[in-house]
Amino acid sequence: MKDLARRARATVRRHPVAADSAIALAFAAAALLGVAAIYDDLRANLAEILESDPSFRLPAAATAVLAMLVMTLPLAGRRRFPLSVCIVVTGAYLISVGVLKVPEPGVTLLAASLAIYSAAAYGHRRFRTLVLGLCVGGILAELARQLYLVNSEIRPLLQSFVLVYNVAVLALPWVAGTVIRSLRESKQELADRAVELQW
């Protein structure tokens, strides 16, 4: 088992773009399956939904598919272009959920978490904190809008719990990415010192 894990890790290190592409495709497939299930359920209950909310409009399926692909496929470049990927994934999430009102599966928040982790772990030092702050802040602002304005009938304690939970869900990848980057930089610094001492 350890040998298999070691070989898998070595393969990912040798082919990071292929590994990231496979991850992006897996996220895209999960998001598309989730949207298909949500749309199927909404269509089956559309009469009941319209009775309780006559203003409800289900976005076109093509819009939902495009939104899911824009939120997930950029993850293929998460190590090469981490800050750009984080901006694209977050922007797509905010437009999809906040503007287009695409009913989305929780997979997209996981995709955003991976983009946040990647930006923290691989992003350029100069812009990393700014991009991460804007992306995480944007997602949290949209979640707060949904909790407190759109779904205001939810009890305040539950609203607060859901918001705090999502703060943790979005902060953990940022912290994990920062720790991994710090460990990688420390390891490289030790290797550089060892080379200097050999001379």
Backbone hydrogen bonds, N-H to C=O, Kabsch-Sander energy under -0.5 kcal/mol:
donor,donor_aa,acceptor,acceptor_aa,energy
5,A,1,M,-2.3
6,R,2,K,-2.5
7,R,3,D,-2.4
8,A,4,L,-2.5
9,R,5,A,-2.4
10,A,6,R,-2.2
11,T,7,R,-2.4
12,V,8,A,-2.3
13,R,9,R,-2.1
14,R,10,A,-2.0
15,H,11,T,-2.0
19,A,15,H,-2.2
20,D,16,P,-2.7
21,S,17,V,-2.5
22,A,18,A,-2.3
23,I,19,A,-2.1
24,A,20,D,-2.6
25,L,21,S,-2.5
26,A,22,A,-2.2
27,F,23,I,-2.5
28,A,24,A,-2.6
29,A,25,L,-2.7
30,A,26,A,-2.4
31,A,27,F,-2.7
32,L,28,A,-2.7
33,L,29,A,-2.4
34,G,30,A,-2.4
35,V,31,A,-2.5
36,A,32,L,-2.4
37,A,33,L,-2.3
38,I,34,G,-2.4
39,Y,35,V,-3.1
40,D,36,A,-2.3
41,D,37,A,-2.2
42,L,38,I,-2.8
43,R,39,Y,-2.8
44,A,40,D,-1.9
45,N,41,D,-1.5
46,L,43,R,-1.0
49,I,45,N,-2.3
50,L,46,L,-3.0
51,E,47,A,-1.6
52,S,48,E,-1.5
53,D,49,I,-2.6
56,F,53,D,-1.9
64,A,60,A,-1.9
65,V,61,A,-2.6
66,L,62,A,-2.6
67,A,63,T,-2.4
68,M,64,A,-2.4
69,L,65,V,-2.3
70,V,66,L,-2.5
71,M,67,A,-1.7
72,T,68,M,-1.2
73,L,69,L,-2.4
75,L,72,T,-1.7
76,A,73,L,-2.1
77,G,74,P,-2.3
78,R,75,L,-1.7
81,F,77,G,-2.9
85,V,81,F,-2.6
86,C,82,P,-2.1
87,I,83,L,-2.2
88,V,84,S,-2.7
89,V,85,V,-2.9
90,T,86,C,-2.2
91,G,87,I,-2.8
92,A,88,V,-2.7
93,Y,89,V,-2.2
94,L,90,T,-2.7
95,I,91,G,-2.6
96,S,92,A,-2.7
97,V,93,Y,-2.8
98,G,94,L,-2.2
99,V,94,L,-0.6
99,V,95,I,-1.4
100,L,95,I,-2.9
102,V,96,S,-2.7
104,E,102,V,-0.7
108,T,105,P,-1.5
109,L,106,G,-0.6
110,L,106,G,-1.4
111,A,107,V,-2.3
112,A,108,T,-2.2
113,S,109,L,-2.0
114,L,110,L,-2.2
115,A,111,A,-2.2
116,I,112,A,-2.4
117,Y,113,S,-2.6
118,S,114,L,-2.6
119,A,115,A,-2.2
120,A,116,I,-2.3
121,A,117,Y,-2.6
122,Y,118,S,-2.9
123,G,119,A,-1.6
127,F,124,H,-0.8
128,R,124,H,-1.7
129,T,125,R,-0.5
131,V,127,F,-2.6
132,L,128,R,-2.7
133,G,129,T,-2.6
134,L,130,L,-2.4
135,C,131,V,-2.6
136,V,132,L,-2.8
137,G,133,G,-2.3
138,G,134,L,-2.4
139,I,135,C,-2.3
140,L,136,V,-2.6
141,A,137,G,-2.4
142,E,138,G,-2.1
143,L,139,I,-2.5
144,A,140,L,-2.7
145,R,141,A,-2.3
146,Q,142,E,-2.4
147,L,143,L,-2.5
148,Y,144,A,-3.1
149,L,145,R,-2.2
150,V,145,R,-1.9
151,N,146,Q,-2.7
152,S,149,L,-0.6
154,I,151,N,-1.8
159,Q,155,R,-2.5
160,S,156,P,-2.6
161,F,157,L,-2.3
162,V,158,L,-2.8
163,L,159,Q,-2.3
164,V,160,S,-2.7
165,Y,161,F,-2.9
166,N,162,V,-2.2
167,V,163,L,-2.1
168,A,164,V,-2.2
169,V,165,Y,-2.4
170,L,166,N,-2.1
171,A,167,V,-2.2
172,L,168,A,-2.5
174,W,170,L,-0.8
175,V,171,A,-2.7
176,A,172,L,-3.1
177,G,173,P,-2.6
178,T,174,W,-2.1
179,V,175,V,-2.5
180,I,176,A,-2.6
181,R,177,G,-2.5
182,S,178,T,-2.3
183,L,179,V,-2.6
184,R,180,I,-2.5
185,E,181,R,-2.5
186,S,182,S,-2.4
187,K,183,L,-2.4
188,Q,184,R,-2.2
189,E,185,E,-2.3
190,L,186,S,-2.3
191,A,187,K,-2.2
192,D,188,Q,-2.4
193,R,189,E,-2.2
194,A,190,L,-2.2
195,V,191,A,-1.9
196,E,192,D,-2.1
197,L,193,R,-2.4
198,Q,194,A,-1.3
199,W,195,V,-0.9
199,W,196,E,-0.6
